[in-house]
Structure formats: C-alpha cells, structure tokens
Amino acid sequence: MSVWNVKAIIMPKPGVNDPQGEAIRGGLESLEFSGVREVRAGKQISLTIEAQSRDDAASAVKRMCDQLLANPVIETYSVTVDSVEETDGGVNA
Amino acid sequence: MSVWNVKAIIMPKPGVNDPQGEAIRGGLESLEFSGVREVRAGKQISLTIEAQSRDDAASAVKRMCDQLLANPVIETYSVTVDSVEETDGGVNA
C-alpha cells in the first residue's frame, strides 16, 4: 500500500452563475485592478490517501468527488495524482 | 494588450488549522472511504485578465492575492498563467 498526494479541483461549470466569482471581481474593481474580464471561484481539495496504485488513488478520489466533494449538477472536477510519499510493506523486494 | 487565463491556488499553510478539510475528512469516513490520511481544503480562483505580457499578468494576480484573494497570515498561494486567449490591436505587425 502506497501513500499518494491527490488534488481535486472543483470549478463551477461554464454558464453556471458564480456569485463568489462575481463578488471577487467587484472587490478587485474597488481596489482599482483594471482589465479583469472574468473571475470564477472554485475549490482545490488536497488529499493524502493510501491506495495500491496511482489508478486506484485517482478512481477513489473521483468517487469522493461524485459522492461528496462536488455537485455534479453545477460543478466539474479534475483529479491529478501528484506523487507517492512513501511505500509501506515489502512489495518491492 | 493580450488576454490571459491565470489560476491562483490558495491553500492553508502547513500546520494551520483547517476546519473545512477536517469536516471533509469526517464526511469521507462516514461514507466509508478508507485510507484517507489528510485533507486540506483551499480555493482555486480562475481569472481572465488583460495584460501586456505573461509576467505582467502573473504579477498583477500576485498583487490581487496579497490584497484580496488570500490571507497571507494563514494561507499560501501559487499563480500560474495558462494561455493567451487572444491578442487585440496591432502590436505584432
């Protein structure tokens, strides 16, 4: 069993209303940042999980996104597996 | 003036308490996901901005992070400039 760092990035779907992003855009305008055309606000969830393989880690986090982390009606997600942190046990001789 | 897609990823600093990440970890346990060691919850802000160059776009978004998007006491941020969407005007002959 290895330990993997996995990142899930969850963003509002294109076309879906994003009040948080609009509020940020308004705040940036108030601070006199010019040239900001669009702001979309989403989440990055960084997970450290145990899994047999890189593919197992990715598919576990995709299931987590479907069931808890993202709202598939209004959000899209992408999952990237970053690295192995350590390997426990004697799988590699 | 070109148009750039810039992503700012804002995460709680290591060691800083992250109640949202802890809540997600608890939720995943309730859903019987096993092997989740740590969860950290942060934000991804995706911006479409006008700037003269890639470096100008990155430095503008870093200033936005310092002034509005991130709380530098408890959060770190990273900025990546993704692509040029279009180029206006006749800068390139």
N, CA and C atoms of all chains as a GROMACS GRO file, in nm:
protein
  558
    1MET      N    1   0.085  -0.120   0.000
    1MET     CA    2   0.000   0.000   0.000
    1MET      C    3   0.088   0.125   0.000
    2SER      N    4   0.068   0.212  -0.096
    2SER     CA    5   0.144   0.336  -0.104
    2SER      C    6   0.058   0.455  -0.062
    3VAL      N    7   0.126   0.565  -0.038
    3VAL     CA    8   0.057   0.687   0.003
    3VAL      C    9   0.069   0.789  -0.109
    4TRP      N   10  -0.041   0.846  -0.150
    4TRP     CA   11  -0.045   0.935  -0.266
    4TRP      C   12  -0.099   1.071  -0.228
    5ASN      N   13  -0.041   1.174  -0.290
    5ASN     CA   14  -0.098   1.308  -0.281
    5ASN      C   15  -0.186   1.329  -0.403
    6VAL      N   16  -0.313   1.356  -0.378
    6VAL     CA   17  -0.408   1.372  -0.488
    6VAL      C   18  -0.474   1.509  -0.475
    7LYS      N   19  -0.487   1.578  -0.587
    7LYS     CA   20  -0.554   1.707  -0.588
    7LYS      C   21  -0.682   1.698  -0.668
    8ALA      N   22  -0.790   1.744  -0.608
    8ALA     CA   23  -0.917   1.755  -0.681
    8ALA      C   24  -0.948   1.903  -0.696
    9ILE      N   25  -0.965   1.946  -0.820
    9ILE     CA   26  -1.002   2.085  -0.845
    9ILE      C   27  -1.145   2.087  -0.893
   10ILE      N   28  -1.227   2.164  -0.823
   10ILE     CA   29  -1.371   2.166  -0.846
   10ILE      C   30  -1.410   2.307  -0.886
   11MET      N   31  -1.465   2.322  -1.006
   11MET     CA   32  -1.499   2.456  -1.056
   11MET      C   33  -1.646   2.460  -1.099
   12PRO      N   34  -1.708   2.578  -1.089
   12PRO     CA   35  -1.844   2.589  -1.144
   12PRO      C   36  -1.842   2.565  -1.295
   13LYS      N   37  -1.943   2.493  -1.346
   13LYS     CA   38  -1.950   2.468  -1.489
   13LYS      C   39  -1.963   2.598  -1.567
   14PRO      N   40  -1.910   2.602  -1.690
   14PRO     CA   41  -1.929   2.723  -1.772
   14PRO      C   42  -2.078   2.754  -1.785
   15GLY      N   43  -2.113   2.881  -1.771
   15GLY     CA   44  -2.254   2.920  -1.783
   15GLY      C   45  -2.329   2.920  -1.653
   16VAL      N   46  -2.279   2.846  -1.555
   16VAL     CA   47  -2.347   2.844  -1.425
   16VAL      C   48  -2.311   2.972  -1.348
   17ASN      N   49  -2.411   3.031  -1.288
   17ASN     CA   50  -2.394   3.152  -1.209
   17ASN      C   51  -2.292   3.129  -1.098
   18ASP      N   52  -2.200   3.225  -1.081
   18ASP     CA   53  -2.094   3.208  -0.981
   18ASP      C   54  -2.086   3.334  -0.896
   19PRO      N   55  -2.173   3.345  -0.795
   19PRO     CA   56  -2.179   3.468  -0.716
   19PRO      C   57  -2.047   3.499  -0.645
   20GLN      N   58  -1.974   3.395  -0.602
   20GLN     CA   59  -1.847   3.421  -0.534
   20GLN      C   60  -1.747   3.485  -0.630
   21GLY      N   61  -1.740   3.432  -0.752
   21GLY     CA   62  -1.651   3.490  -0.852
   21GLY      C   63  -1.690   3.634  -0.885
   22GLU      N   64  -1.821   3.660  -0.895
   22GLU     CA   65  -1.868   3.796  -0.923
   22GLU      C   66  -1.831   3.891  -0.809
   23ALA      N   67  -1.844   3.843  -0.686
   23ALA     CA   68  -1.808   3.927  -0.571
   23ALA      C   69  -1.660   3.960  -0.572
   24ILE      N   70  -1.577   3.861  -0.608
   24ILE     CA   71  -1.432   3.885  -0.616
   24ILE      C   72  -1.403   3.988  -0.725
   25ARG      N   73  -1.470   3.974  -0.839
   25ARG     CA   74  -1.448   4.070  -0.948
   25ARG      C   75  -1.485   4.211  -0.902
   26GLY      N   76  -1.597   4.224  -0.831
   26GLY     CA   77  -1.636   4.355  -0.778
   26GLY      C   78  -1.532   4.409  -0.680
   27GLY      N   79  -1.480   4.320  -0.594
   27GLY     CA   80  -1.378   4.362  -0.499
   27GLY      C   81  -1.250   4.408  -0.567
   28LEU      N   82  -1.212   4.337  -0.673
   28LEU     CA   83  -1.090   4.376  -0.746
   28LEU      C   84  -1.110   4.512  -0.814
   29GLU      N   85  -1.231   4.536  -0.866
   29GLU     CA   86  -1.260   4.667  -0.926
   29GLU      C   87  -1.252   4.778  -0.821
   30SER      N   88  -1.306   4.751  -0.704
   30SER     CA   89  -1.299   4.851  -0.596
   30SER      C   90  -1.154   4.882  -0.560
   31LEU      N   91  -1.068   4.783  -0.571
   31LEU     CA   92  -0.926   4.804  -0.541
   31LEU      C   93  -0.851   4.860  -0.662
   32GLU      N   94  -0.926   4.892  -0.766
   32GLU     CA   95  -0.872   4.957  -0.887
   32GLU      C   96  -0.776   4.868  -0.966
   33PHE      N   97  -0.802   4.737  -0.963
   33PHE     CA   98  -0.738   4.649  -1.060
   33PHE      C   99  -0.818   4.660  -1.190
   34SER      N  100  -0.752   4.695  -1.297
   34SER     CA  101  -0.824   4.711  -1.423
   34SER      C  102  -0.798   4.590  -1.513
   35GLY      N  103  -0.883   4.571  -1.612
   35GLY     CA  104  -0.861   4.468  -1.711
   35GLY      C  105  -0.901   4.328  -1.667
   36VAL      N  106  -0.978   4.318  -1.559
   36VAL     CA  107  -1.025   4.186  -1.515
   36VAL      C  108  -1.155   4.156  -1.587
   37ARG      N  109  -1.153   4.058  -1.676
   37ARG     CA  110  -1.272   4.029  -1.757
   37ARG      C  111  -1.366   3.930  -1.688
   38GLU      N  112  -1.309   3.828  -1.629
   38GLU     CA  113  -1.396   3.727  -1.567
   38GLU      C  114  -1.323   3.663  -1.450
   39VAL      N  115  -1.398   3.629  -1.347
   39VAL     CA  116  -1.343   3.558  -1.232
   39VAL      C  117  -1.435   3.441  -1.201
   40ARG      N  118  -1.378   3.321  -1.189
   40ARG     CA  119  -1.456   3.204  -1.147
   40ARG      C  120  -1.390   3.149  -1.021
   41ALA      N  121  -1.469   3.122  -0.921
   41ALA     CA  122  -1.416   3.076  -0.793
   41ALA      C  123  -1.451   2.930  -0.771
   42GLY      N  124  -1.350   2.850  -0.745
   42GLY     CA  125  -1.372   2.708  -0.720
   42GLY      C  126  -1.290   2.663  -0.601
   43LYS      N  127  -1.278   2.532  -0.587
   43LYS     CA  128  -1.210   2.474  -0.471
   43LYS      C  129  -1.095   2.386  -0.516
   44GLN      N  130  -0.990   2.384  -0.437
   44GLN     CA  131  -0.891   2.277  -0.452
   44GLN      C  132  -0.889   2.198  -0.322
   45ILE      N  133  -0.916   2.068  -0.333
   45ILE     CA  134  -0.908   1.979  -0.217
   45ILE      C  135  -0.785   1.892  -0.235
   46SER      N  136  -0.694   1.900  -0.139
   46SER     CA  137  -0.570   1.824  -0.146
   46SER      C  138  -0.581   1.708  -0.046
   47LEU      N  139  -0.566   1.585  -0.097
   47LEU     CA  140  -0.586   1.466  -0.012
   47LEU      C  141  -0.459   1.383  -0.007
   48THR      N  142  -0.431   1.328   0.108
   48THR     CA  143  -0.326   1.228   0.123
   48THR      C  144  -0.395   1.096   0.153
   49ILE      N  145  -0.385   1.001   0.058
   49ILE     CA  146  -0.460   0.876   0.074
   49ILE      C  147  -0.372   0.754   0.047
   50GLU      N  148  -0.414   0.645   0.106
   50GLU     CA  149  -0.349   0.516   0.082
   50GLU      C  150  -0.420   0.446  -0.032
   51ALA      N  151  -0.342   0.390  -0.126
   51ALA     CA  152  -0.401   0.314  -0.236
   51ALA      C  153  -0.293   0.224  -0.293
   52GLN      N  154  -0.338   0.118  -0.361
   52GLN     CA  155  -0.244   0.021  -0.419
   52GLN      C  156  -0.165   0.080  -0.534
   53SER      N  157  -0.232   0.163  -0.615
   53SER     CA  158  -0.168   0.214  -0.736
   53SER      C  159  -0.215   0.356  -0.762
   54ARG      N  160  -0.146   0.422  -0.855
   54ARG     CA  161  -0.185   0.555  -0.898
   54ARG      C  162  -0.329   0.556  -0.951
   55ASP      N  163  -0.365   0.456  -1.030
   55ASP     CA  164  -0.501   0.450  -1.085
   55ASP      C  165  -0.605   0.431  -0.976
   56ASP      N  166  -0.573   0.346  -0.878
   56ASP     CA  167  -0.665   0.326  -0.765
   56ASP      C  168  -0.686   0.457  -0.690
   57ALA      N  169  -0.577   0.532  -0.669
   57ALA     CA  170  -0.587   0.658  -0.597
   57ALA      C  171  -0.676   0.756  -0.674
   58ALA      N  172  -0.655   0.765  -0.806
   58ALA     CA  173  -0.735   0.857  -0.887
   58ALA      C  174  -0.882   0.817  -0.886
   59SER      N  175  -0.910   0.687  -0.899
   59SER     CA  176  -1.051   0.648  -0.908
   59SER      C  177  -1.120   0.663  -0.773
   60ALA      N  178  -1.046   0.644  -0.663
   60ALA     CA  179  -1.106   0.667  -0.531
   60ALA      C  180  -1.146   0.814  -0.516
   61VAL      N  181  -1.056   0.904  -0.555
   61VAL     CA  182  -1.087   1.047  -0.538
   61VAL      C  183  -1.198   1.090  -0.633
   62LYS      N  184  -1.207   1.029  -0.753
   62LYS     CA  185  -1.320   1.060  -0.841
   62LYS      C  186  -1.452   1.019  -0.776
   63ARG      N  187  -1.451   0.903  -0.710
   63ARG     CA  188  -1.574   0.863  -0.640
   63ARG      C  189  -1.606   0.961  -0.526
   64MET      N  190  -1.503   1.007  -0.454
   64MET     CA  191  -1.525   1.106  -0.348
   64MET      C  192  -1.587   1.234  -0.405
   65CYS      N  193  -1.538   1.276  -0.523
   65CYS     CA  194  -1.594   1.397  -0.587
   65CYS      C  195  -1.741   1.375  -0.621
   66ASP      N  196  -1.773   1.259  -0.680
   66ASP     CA  197  -1.911   1.232  -0.719
   66ASP      C  198  -2.005   1.228  -0.599
   67GLN      N  199  -1.954   1.174  -0.487
   67GLN     CA  200  -2.043   1.150  -0.373
   67GLN      C  201  -2.045   1.263  -0.272
   68LEU      N  202  -1.936   1.340  -0.262
   68LEU     CA  203  -1.930   1.440  -0.154
   68LEU      C  204  -1.871   1.573  -0.196
   69LEU      N  205  -1.757   1.570  -0.267
   69LEU     CA  206  -1.680   1.694  -0.281
   69LEU      C  207  -1.740   1.790  -0.382
   70ALA      N  208  -1.798   1.738  -0.490
   70ALA     CA  209  -1.852   1.824  -0.596
   70ALA      C  210  -2.002   1.803  -0.609
   71ASN      N  211  -2.068   1.904  -0.662
   71ASN     CA  212  -2.209   1.891  -0.700
   71ASN      C  213  -2.212   1.876  -0.852
   72PRO      N  214  -2.230   1.752  -0.902
   72PRO     CA  215  -2.215   1.730  -1.046
   72PRO      C  216  -2.316   1.805  -1.132
   73VAL      N  217  -2.422   1.858  -1.071
   73VAL     CA  218  -2.519   1.936  -1.149
   73VAL      C  219  -2.460   2.069  -1.193
   74ILE      N  220  -2.383   2.132  -1.104
   74ILE     CA  221  -2.335   2.267  -1.134
   74ILE      C  222  -2.183   2.279  -1.136
   75GLU      N  223  -2.112   2.170  -1.102
   75GLU     CA  224  -1.967   2.180  -1.094
   75GLU      C  225  -1.900   2.070  -1.176
   76THR      N  226  -1.781   2.102  -1.227
   76THR     CA  227  -1.696   2.000  -1.289
   76THR      C  228  -1.575   1.979  -1.199
   77TYR      N  229  -1.511   1.864  -1.210
   77TYR     CA  230  -1.391   1.842  -1.131
   77TYR      C  231  -1.284   1.776  -1.216
   78SER      N  232  -1.159   1.798  -1.176
   78SER     CA  233  -1.048   1.724  -1.235
   78SER      C  234  -0.961   1.673  -1.121
   79VAL      N  235  -0.904   1.556  -1.141
   79VAL     CA  236  -0.825   1.490  -1.038
   79VAL      C  237  -0.685   1.466  -1.091
   80THR      N  238  -0.584   1.506  -1.014
   80THR     CA  239  -0.446   1.476  -1.052
   80THR      C  240  -0.376   1.409  -0.935
   81VAL      N  241  -0.305   1.299  -0.965
   81VAL     CA  242  -0.228   1.230  -0.863
   81VAL      C  243  -0.085   1.279  -0.872
   82ASP      N  244  -0.035   1.336  -0.762
   82ASP     CA  245   0.091   1.408  -0.769
   82ASP      C  246   0.214   1.322  -0.750
   83SER      N  247   0.215   1.243  -0.646
   83SER     CA  248   0.340   1.174  -0.613
   83SER      C  249   0.311   1.064  -0.513
   84VAL      N  250   0.403   0.973  -0.504
   84VAL     CA  251   0.400   0.877  -0.395
   84VAL      C  252   0.482   0.935  -0.282
   85GLU      N  253   0.427   0.935  -0.164
   85GLU     CA  254   0.503   0.986  -0.050
   85GLU      C  255   0.592   0.880   0.011
   86GLU      N  256   0.541   0.759   0.018
   86GLU     CA  257   0.618   0.653   0.081
   86GLU      C  258   0.556   0.520   0.037
   87THR      N  259   0.627   0.414   0.054
   87THR     CA  260   0.572   0.281   0.029
   87THR      C  261   0.591   0.198   0.154
   88ASP      N  262   0.480   0.147   0.205
   88ASP     CA  263   0.488   0.060   0.323
   88ASP      C  264   0.502  -0.084   0.278
   89GLY      N  265   0.549  -0.167   0.369
   89GLY     CA  266   0.550  -0.311   0.344
   89GLY      C  267   0.657  -0.352   0.245
   90GLY      N  268   0.661  -0.479   0.218
   90GLY     CA  269   0.770  -0.534   0.139
   90GLY      C  270   0.732  -0.573  -0.001
   91VAL      N  271   0.648  -0.493  -0.067
   91VAL     CA  272   0.603  -0.527  -0.201
   91VAL      C  273   0.721  -0.530  -0.298
   92ASN      N  274   0.807  -0.427  -0.288
   92ASN     CA  275   0.927  -0.427  -0.372
   92ASN      C  276   1.039  -0.500  -0.300
   93ALA      N  277   1.090  -0.607  -0.360
   93ALA     CA  278   1.191  -0.688  -0.293
   93ALA      C  279   1.324  -0.614  -0.288
   94MET      N  280  -0.225   4.463  -2.613
   94MET     CA  281  -0.279   4.405  -2.489
   94MET      C  282  -0.335   4.266  -2.518
   95SER      N  283  -0.288   4.166  -2.446
   95SER     CA  284  -0.337   4.029  -2.464
   95SER      C  285  -0.427   3.990  -2.348
   96VAL      N  286  -0.498   3.881  -2.369
   96VAL     CA  287  -0.588   3.830  -2.266
   96VAL      C  288  -0.534   3.697  -2.216
   97TRP      N  289  -0.522   3.685  -2.085
   97TRP     CA  290  -0.456   3.570  -2.024
   97TRP      C  291  -0.550   3.499  -1.928
   98ASN      N  292  -0.539   3.368  -1.928
   98ASN     CA  293  -0.607   3.289  -1.824
   98ASN      C  294  -0.508   3.261  -1.713
   99VAL      N  295  -0.540   3.306  -1.595
   99VAL     CA  296  -0.449   3.291  -1.482
   99VAL      C  297  -0.521   3.216  -1.371
  100LYS      N  298  -0.451   3.122  -1.310
  100LYS     CA  299  -0.508   3.047  -1.198
  100LYS      C  300  -0.432   3.079  -1.072
  101ALA      N  301  -0.504   3.114  -0.968
  101ALA     CA  302  -0.445   3.133  -0.836
  101ALA      C  303  -0.497   3.023  -0.746
  102ILE      N  304  -0.404   2.945  -0.689
  102ILE     CA  305  -0.443   2.840  -0.596
  102ILE      C  306  -0.400   2.882  -0.457
  103ILE      N  307  -0.498   2.886  -0.367
  103ILE     CA  308  -0.477   2.939  -0.233
  103ILE      C  309  -0.506   2.826  -0.133
  104MET      N  310  -0.404   2.790  -0.055
  104MET     CA  311  -0.419   2.677   0.039
  104MET      C  312  -0.382   2.723   0.179
  105PRO      N  313  -0.443   2.660   0.280
  105PRO     CA  314  -0.399   2.689   0.417
  105PRO      C  315  -0.253   2.648   0.435
  106LYS      N  316  -0.176   2.731   0.509
  106LYS     CA  317  -0.036   2.697   0.533
  106LYS      C  318  -0.025   2.567   0.612
  107PRO      N  319   0.084   2.491   0.591
  107PRO     CA  320   0.103   2.370   0.672
  107PRO      C  321   0.102   2.405   0.820
  108GLY      N  322   0.032   2.326   0.898
  108GLY     CA  323   0.026   2.350   1.042
  108GLY      C  324  -0.090   2.437   1.085
  109VAL      N  325  -0.146   2.513   0.990
  109VAL     CA  326  -0.262   2.596   1.025
  109VAL      C  327  -0.386   2.508   1.029
  110ASN      N  328  -0.467   2.529   1.132
  110ASN     CA  329  -0.592   2.456   1.149
  110ASN      C  330  -0.681   2.474   1.025
  111ASP      N  331  -0.739   2.363   0.977
  111ASP     CA  332  -0.821   2.368   0.856
  111ASP      C  333  -0.953   2.297   0.882
  112PRO      N  334  -1.049   2.368   0.944
  112PRO     CA  335  -1.175   2.302   0.982
  112PRO      C  336  -1.252   2.248   0.862
  113GLN      N  337  -1.243   2.315   0.747
  113GLN     CA  338  -1.316   2.265   0.630
  113GLN      C  339  -1.258   2.131   0.585
  114GLY      N  340  -1.124   2.123   0.582
  114GLY     CA  341  -1.060   1.997   0.547
  114GLY      C  342  -1.095   1.886   0.644
  115GLU      N  343  -1.097   1.919   0.774
  115GLU     CA  344  -1.133   1.819   0.876
  115GLU      C  345  -1.276   1.771   0.857
  116ALA      N  346  -1.366   1.865   0.825
  116ALA     CA  347  -1.507   1.828   0.803
  116ALA      C  348  -1.520   1.735   0.684
  117ILE      N  349  -1.443   1.764   0.578
  117ILE     CA  350  -1.447   1.677   0.459
  117ILE      C  351  -1.396   1.538   0.495
  118ARG      N  352  -1.287   1.533   0.572
  118ARG     CA  353  -1.232   1.402   0.612
  118ARG      C  354  -1.336   1.322   0.691
  119GLY      N  355  -1.405   1.392   0.784
  119GLY     CA  356  -1.511   1.325   0.859
  119GLY      C  357  -1.622   1.275   0.769
  120GLY      N  358  -1.659   1.356   0.670
  120GLY     CA  359  -1.764   1.316   0.576
  120GLY      C  360  -1.723   1.195   0.495
  121LEU      N  361  -1.597   1.192   0.453
  121LEU     CA  362  -1.548   1.077   0.374
  121LEU      C  363  -1.547   0.951   0.458
  122GLU      N  364  -1.510   0.965   0.586
  122GLU     CA  365  -1.515   0.848   0.676
  122GLU      C  366  -1.657   0.797   0.692
  123SER      N  367  -1.752   0.889   0.707
  123SER     CA  368  -1.893   0.848   0.719
  123SER      C  369  -1.940   0.774   0.595
  124LEU      N  370  -1.886   0.811   0.479
  124LEU     CA  371  -1.922   0.743   0.354
  124LEU      C  372  -1.839   0.616   0.334
  125GLU      N  373  -1.759   0.582   0.435
  125GLU     CA  374  -1.678   0.459   0.435
  125GLU      C  375  -1.568   0.456   0.330
  126PHE      N  376  -1.514   0.575   0.301
  126PHE     CA  377  -1.388   0.578   0.228
  126PHE      C  378  -1.277   0.554   0.329
  127SER      N  379  -1.195   0.452   0.304
  127SER     CA  380  -1.089   0.423   0.399
  127SER      C  381  -0.955   0.472   0.345
  128GLY      N  382  -0.859   0.484   0.434
  128GLY     CA  383  -0.724   0.518   0.391
  128GLY      C  384  -0.702   0.666   0.365
  129VAL      N  385  -0.795   0.751   0.408
  129VAL     CA  386  -0.775   0.895   0.390
  129VAL      C  387  -0.697   0.947   0.510
  130ARG      N  388  -0.574   0.991   0.486
  130ARG     CA  389  -0.489   1.034   0.597
  130ARG      C  390  -0.506   1.182   0.629
  131GLU      N  391  -0.513   1.265   0.525
  131GLU     CA  392  -0.524   1.408   0.550
  131GLU      C  393  -0.600   1.474   0.436
  132VAL      N  394  -0.678   1.575   0.472
  132VAL     CA  395  -0.749   1.654   0.372
  132VAL      C  396  -0.725   1.802   0.402
  133ARG      N  397  -0.683   1.876   0.301
  133ARG     CA  398  -0.669   2.021   0.315
  133ARG      C  399  -0.758   2.086   0.210
  134ALA      N  400  -0.836   2.183   0.252
  134ALA     CA  401  -0.929   2.248   0.160
  134ALA      C  402  -0.883   2.389   0.130
  135GLY      N  403  -0.870   2.419   0.002
  135GLY     CA  404  -0.831   2.552  -0.041
  135GLY      C  405  -0.919   2.599  -0.155
  136LYS      N  406  -0.873   2.704  -0.222
  136LYS     CA  407  -0.950   2.766  -0.328
  136LYS      C  408  -0.870   2.770  -0.458
  137GLN      N  409  -0.941   2.757  -0.569
  137GLN     CA  410  -0.880   2.793  -0.697
  137GLN      C  411  -0.962   2.907  -0.755
  138ILE      N  412  -0.895   3.020  -0.780
  138ILE     CA  413  -0.960   3.134  -0.844
  138ILE      C  414  -0.905   3.141  -0.986
  139SER      N  415  -0.994   3.132  -1.082
  139SER     CA  416  -0.955   3.136  -1.223
  139SER      C  417  -0.993   3.273  -1.279
  140LEU      N  418  -0.893   3.346  -1.330
  140LEU     CA  419  -0.918   3.482  -1.377
  140LEU      C  420  -0.885   3.496  -1.525
  141THR      N  421  -0.964   3.573  -1.596
  141THR     CA  422  -0.933   3.612  -1.732
  141THR      C  423  -0.902   3.761  -1.729
  142ILE      N  424  -0.775   3.795  -1.757
  142ILE     CA  425  -0.735   3.935  -1.742
  142ILE      C  426  -0.657   3.984  -1.864
  143GLU      N  427  -0.661   4.114  -1.883
  143GLU     CA  428  -0.583   4.179  -1.987
  143GLU      C  429  -0.449   4.222  -1.929
  144ALA      N  430  -0.341   4.193  -2.002
  144ALA     CA  431  -0.208   4.237  -1.958
  144ALA      C  432  -0.116   4.240  -2.079
  145GLN      N  433  -0.009   4.318  -2.069
  145GLN     CA  434   0.085   4.332  -2.180
  145GLN      C  435   0.163   4.203  -2.204
  146SER      N  436   0.199   4.135  -2.096
  146SER     CA  437   0.284   4.016  -2.109
  146SER      C  438   0.245   3.914  -2.004
  147ARG      N  439   0.299   3.793  -2.023
  147ARG     CA  440   0.279   3.685  -1.927
  147ARG      C  441   0.325   3.728  -1.787
  148ASP      N  442   0.442   3.793  -1.780
  148ASP     CA  443   0.494   3.836  -1.650
  148ASP      C  444   0.404   3.941  -1.586
  149ASP      N  445   0.353   4.035  -1.667
  149ASP     CA  446   0.262   4.135  -1.614
  149ASP      C  447   0.136   4.070  -1.557
  150ALA      N  448   0.084   3.969  -1.630
  150ALA     CA  449  -0.036   3.901  -1.584
  150ALA      C  450  -0.010   3.832  -1.451
  151ALA      N  451   0.104   3.762  -1.441
  151ALA     CA  452   0.136   3.692  -1.316
  151ALA      C  453   0.153   3.789  -1.201
  152SER      N  454   0.223   3.901  -1.224
  152SER     CA  455   0.249   3.992  -1.112
  152SER      C  456   0.121   4.063  -1.071
  153ALA      N  457   0.030   4.091  -1.167
  153ALA     CA  458  -0.098   4.152  -1.129
  153ALA      C  459  -0.176   4.057  -1.038
  154VAL      N  460  -0.180   3.928  -1.074
  154VAL     CA  461  -0.260   3.834  -0.994
  154VAL      C  462  -0.194   3.811  -0.857
  155LYS      N  463  -0.059   3.816  -0.852
  155LYS     CA  464   0.006   3.806  -0.720
  155LYS      C  465  -0.034   3.923  -0.631
  156ARG      N  466  -0.041   4.045  -0.690
  156ARG     CA  467  -0.087   4.159  -0.610
  156ARG      C  468  -0.232   4.140  -0.565
  157MET      N  469  -0.315   4.084  -0.653
  157MET     CA  470  -0.454   4.056  -0.613
  157MET      C  471  -0.460   3.958  -0.496
  158CYS      N  472  -0.374   3.856  -0.500
  158CYS     CA  473  -0.370   3.759  -0.390
  158CYS      C  474  -0.330   3.828  -0.261
  159ASP      N  475  -0.226   3.912  -0.266
  159ASP     CA  476  -0.178   3.980  -0.146
  159ASP      C  477  -0.285   4.071  -0.087
  160GLN      N  478  -0.361   4.138  -0.176
  160GLN     CA  479  -0.453   4.242  -0.128
  160GLN      C  480  -0.593   4.191  -0.101
  161LEU      N  481  -0.636   4.084  -0.170
  161LEU     CA  482  -0.776   4.044  -0.156
  161LEU      C  483  -0.798   3.893  -0.148
  162LEU      N  484  -0.733   3.818  -0.238
  162LEU     CA  485  -0.775   3.678  -0.254
  162LEU      C  486  -0.727   3.587  -0.142
  163ALA      N  487  -0.608   3.614  -0.090
  163ALA     CA  488  -0.551   3.526   0.013
  163ALA      C  489  -0.530   3.603   0.142
  164ASN      N  490  -0.527   3.531   0.250
  164ASN     CA  491  -0.489   3.588   0.379
  164ASN      C  492  -0.346   3.541   0.406
  165PRO      N  493  -0.247   3.628   0.384
  165PRO     CA  494  -0.108   3.582   0.390
  165PRO      C  495  -0.063   3.532   0.528
  166VAL      N  496  -0.142   3.562   0.632
  166VAL     CA  497  -0.106   3.512   0.765
  166VAL      C  498  -0.126   3.360   0.773
  167ILE      N  499  -0.232   3.311   0.712
  167ILE     CA  500  -0.266   3.170   0.728
  167ILE      C  501  -0.269   3.092   0.596
  168GLU      N  502  -0.252   3.161   0.483
  168GLU     CA  503  -0.263   3.093   0.354
  168GLU      C  504  -0.140   3.119   0.267
  169THR      N  505  -0.108   3.021   0.184
  169THR     CA  506  -0.008   3.040   0.079
  169THR      C  507  -0.079   3.039  -0.055
  170TYR      N  508  -0.017   3.099  -0.156
  170TYR     CA  509  -0.078   3.093  -0.288
  170TYR      C  510   0.027   3.066  -0.394
  171SER      N  511  -0.020   3.009  -0.505
  171SER     CA  512   0.066   2.996  -0.622
  171SER      C  513  -0.013   3.043  -0.742
  172VAL      N  514   0.056   3.105  -0.836
  172VAL     CA  515  -0.008   3.164  -0.953
  172VAL      C  516   0.050   3.100  -1.078
  173THR      N  517  -0.036   3.053  -1.168
  173THR     CA  518   0.011   3.001  -1.296
  173THR      C  519  -0.065   3.070  -1.408
  174VAL      N  520   0.009   3.114  -1.509
  174VAL     CA  521  -0.052   3.177  -1.626
  174VAL      C  522  -0.066   3.068  -1.732
  175ASP      N  523  -0.190   3.044  -1.775
  175ASP     CA  524  -0.216   2.927  -1.857
  175ASP      C  525  -0.197   2.950  -2.006
  176SER      N  526  -0.253   3.054  -2.061
  176SER     CA  527  -0.254   3.066  -2.206
  176SER      C  528  -0.294   3.207  -2.244
  177VAL      N  529  -0.262   3.244  -2.364
  177VAL     CA  530  -0.317   3.366  -2.422
  177VAL      C  531  -0.445   3.326  -2.493
  178GLU      N  532  -0.551   3.400  -2.468
  178GLU     CA  533  -0.676   3.370  -2.538
  178GLU      C  534  -0.683   3.441  -2.672
  179GLU      N  535  -0.637   3.564  -2.675
  179GLU     CA  536  -0.647   3.642  -2.798
  179GLU      C  537  -0.550   3.758  -2.785
  180THR      N  538  -0.517   3.819  -2.895
  180THR     CA  539  -0.437   3.940  -2.892
  180THR      C  540  -0.512   4.050  -2.964
  181ASP      N  541  -0.535   4.159  -2.894
  181ASP     CA  542  -0.603   4.274  -2.956
  181ASP      C  543  -0.499   4.368  -3.015
  182GLY      N  544  -0.542   4.451  -3.106
  182GLY     CA  545  -0.460   4.560  -3.155
  182GLY      C  546  -0.351   4.513  -3.248
  183GLY      N  547  -0.270   4.607  -3.293
  183GLY     CA  548  -0.172   4.578  -3.398
  183GLY      C  549  -0.030   4.576  -3.348
  184VAL      N  550  -0.008   4.521  -3.230
  184VAL     CA  551   0.126   4.522  -3.174
  184VAL      C  552   0.221   4.439  -3.260
  185ASN      N  553   0.174   4.322  -3.301
  185ASN     CA  554   0.254   4.239  -3.390
  185ASN      C  555   0.222   4.274  -3.535
  186ALA      N  556   0.321   4.318  -3.609
  186ALA     CA  557   0.296   4.363  -3.747
  186ALA      C  558   0.264   4.243  -3.837
   0.00000   0.00000   0.00000
